[in-house]
Amino acid sequence: NAGVTQTPKFRVLKTGQSMTLLCAQDMNHEYMYWYRQDPGMGLRLIHYSVGEGTTAKGEVPDGYNVSRLKKQNFLLGLESAAPSQTSVYFCASGLNSYNEQFFGPGTRLTVL
Amino acid sequence: KQEVTQIPAALSVPEGENLVLNCSFTDSAIYNLQWFRQDPGKGLTSLLLIQSSQREQTSGRLNASLDKSSGRSTLYIAASQPGDSATYLCAVSGDRGSTLGRLYFGRGTQLTVWP
């Protein structure tokens, strides 16, 4: 039982490049979330999903897209990376609104 | 919008002390409150989850209380150890008018326990 896993762990991009971050969970959770963590800002919600095939915008969605084609996977895409997207990205999952959320180990992204 | 505040921002104590970390939130319509621990450069480890109907939860040397009506929670750490050094994050799930259950985070309390 791996819980929530994220790939890659680290990545360096040049401005304008694209990439996809993968989040996978093996707990059969319906709800999945992408957060970013920046110094002095706390964690902020980027996008979320309440089930397979559904996605919605969170607090800071600009510059990101997401997809949830399979229940266990939640992908975060950056189409044209900008230095402002330098951050640590965390994925989380939960059974429903009321239960504990479990977090992945994070992806540290640097955009030059 | 739900806002979460943690006080103090940083705390440095000698080993063995009992200590209290504070968390406050602006909207009492929450589903639950979670306390997390984050070590430098690492992910979030869930410590305690308190449902909105509960008053407290305990795990080992940790005790978390919740006063939903006043929008406050405290994390009590007994007999602190150097291994407790980390950043402690408070997060609440839910706010008025939302069924999403997303977490709203405070900025954390950075704890240092010295030998």
Boltz contact constraints between the chains, C-beta under 6 A:
constraints:
  - contact:
      token1: [A, 42]
      token2: [B, 105]
      max_distance: 6.0
  - contact:
      token1: [A, 42]
      token2: [B, 107]
      max_distance: 6.0
  - contact:
      token1: [A, 43]
      token2: [B, 105]
      max_distance: 6.0
  - contact:
      token1: [A, 45]
      token2: [B, 102]
      max_distance: 6.0
  - contact:
      token1: [A, 97]
      token2: [B, 31]
      max_distance: 6.0
  - contact:
      token1: [A, 97]
      token2: [B, 99]
      max_distance: 6.0
  - contact:
      token1: [A, 97]
      token2: [B, 101]
      max_distance: 6.0
  - contact:
      token1: [A, 98]
      token2: [B, 31]
      max_distance: 6.0
  - contact:
      token1: [A, 100]
      token2: [B, 49]
      max_distance: 6.0
  - contact:
      token1: [A, 103]
      token2: [B, 43]
      max_distance: 6.0
  - contact:
      token1: [A, 103]
      token2: [B, 44]
      max_distance: 6.0
  - contact:
      token1: [A, 105]
      token2: [B, 43]
      max_distance: 6.0
  - contact:
      token1: [A, 106]
      token2: [B, 43]
      max_distance: 6.0
